[in-house]
Each structure stands twice: as C-alpha cells, then as structure tokens.
Amino acid sequence: MKHFKLVAVIFLFASFASSTFAGDKEDIQALVNSTAENFNKHDFKAYFSDFVDDNTEFPYVVSPLRHDATMWKSFIEGTGSLAYVNYHGQDFHIQIYNGNSAVVTSYYTFSWMEKGGQMNYQSGRATMVAVKQGGKWLIAHMHFSKMF
C-alpha cells in the first residue's frame, strides 16, 4: 500500500508540475490559440490584450500595405459588423530566440459572412513575431499571405 501511495503522489506531482510549469513553446501556443478564440468570439478587448502597443501587421484580407496598431484595431473591430467570422490556424511551428522573441509560422483559413449572406473564404500562410515583456508573451507583428 505504501508503494501505491508513493506512485500516486509522484504521478500527481508530475501531472501538476507539467501543467503548472509550461514552457515557452506551450505559452506561445496558448497565446496563438487565445487570439484566434477571442477574435472568433468578437472579444476584442481580450484579443488586443495579447498585443504589444506598437504592433504591426501585413494583412492579406484588407490590403497589401503595412498596418500600424491603430489601423489593425480598426480592421479587427470592423469585423464585428459581419454576420460570421472564423479564423483557424494549423500546423504551427514555433522557434524561440534568446528566450524573449519567437517566430510562429502556420497555415490558416479565414471565412466570413457578410450581412447579406455572402460567404467568403481565404486560406494562406501566417507568420507571427512574439516578444516576452514582463514575463508575458505578446504579439509584435503578424504577416498573412495567400497560398498559390
């Protein structure tokens, strides 16, 4: 019985430790998942809490021009008027440099429905640059490009 209790305690500690002490890659994946979830729910306050104040984007949807934080906020909040939006990323590859910066590459699908019922679809590649500030990973830049 003592052996069983010892194994149970070790198992519980290992389970707790692995979830409590997630590594940087897991933290960045959680950041990526959170931004997509908050965008899809139109929770823009939570969405923008995952960005640095001076973030930049190259959005494929709106234009090929670089957006600063104000332009990106306007675009994202504008999606709130759509009947439906869904962003889905997949096949994430996370590279961490010096413990405080990371590059995340992935493929994405983006679909949206206009008020009149017109469905639109887009797929492509996405690159995100994340930085660690105050112990928290934040998005500094995103770049979207369509697939060939």
N, C-alpha and C positions, 0 to 999 in steps of 0.2 A: 504494500500500500504506500509506503514511503517513496518507493521508486516512481510510482504512478503520480504522486503529488509533485515530486521534483520535475518530472517530464511535463506535467501540466503547467507548472509555474514557468518553466523555461519557454514553453510554447507560447503562453500568454505574453510573456515579456518580449519575445521575438516578434510576435504579431503587433504588439503595441509600439515597439521601437521602430519597426519598418514603416508604420503609418505616421508616427509622430515625427520622425527624423527623415522626411522625404528629402531626396537630393535635389540639386538644381534642375536636372532634366525633368523630374517629376513636377517641380514647381512651375517650370516654364510650360509644360504640357497643360497643367491646370490653368495657367494664365490664358493660353490659347483657347481651351475649352470654355472658360468663363466668358471671354469676349464674344465668342460665337453664340453662346447661350443667351447672354444679355442682349446682343443685337437682335436675335430672333424673337425675343420677348418684348422688344422695344423698351428695355430698361436702360435708357441712355445715360442716366446718372451712374449706374454701376458700370456700364460699358466704358465710359470715359475715365473712371477711377483707375483703370488699368493702363493708362497712357501717361507719358511724361507731358508736361505742359507745352513744350515746343515741338510736339510730334509732327512728322511729315508723312505724306502718302503719295504714291503714284497710282491712282485708281484707274482701272481699265473701264469701269462702268460709265463714269461721268465724262472723263476727258483724258487725254494722254499727258496733261500738264500736272506738275507737282502741286499738291495741296498743302497749305500750312494748317496748323491746328484749327484755326477759325473756319477755313473752308471745309475741312473734313467734318467738323462738328455740324456745320450747316447741311452738308450732304447726308450724314448719318441721321440727323434729326428729321430731315425731309422724307426719309423712308417711312416715317411714322404715318404718313398720309396714304401709304399704299395699303391695299386690301390684304396683302400677304407678302411676307419676305422670308427667305430661308437661306442661310449661308451654312455650308457644310465643308469642312476641311478633312483631308485624309492623307495618309502616307507621310506623316510628319518625320522630318529629320532635324534633330536639334544638335547644334555644335556650340560649345561653350568655350570662351576665350578669357583667360586670366581671371576667371571666377566672377566677372562683373559685366560681361557682354556676351550676347548669344545671337546666332543666326538660326532661324527656323525656316525651312523650306517645306512646301507641301503642294498638293493639288487641291482645287476647290470646285464646288458647284454653287451657283448662286441662282436662285429663282425668285421671281416676284410677280405679283398680280396687281395690275392697275385697277382702279375703282370700276372701270367699265368691264372688267372680266378678262382682259387680255393678259395671258401668261407669257412671261419672258424667261429665258434660260441663258446661262452663261457658264462656261467652265474654263479653267485655266490653271496657271501656276501662281503661287503666292510666296513671297519672301517677307519675313518679319525680322526686324532687328530689335532685340530686347536688351535693356540695361538694368543692372541691380542698383537701386537707390534706397538708402536707408534700410537695407535688408530685404527689400521687396522688388521682385521683377516687374518691370513696366515696359510697355511698347514704345519705342522711339520712332520707328519707321515701318511702313508696310508698302509693298510693291506688288501689284497684280498685273498679270499679262495673260492674254488668251492663248489657248492651245492652237497649234497649227491645224 
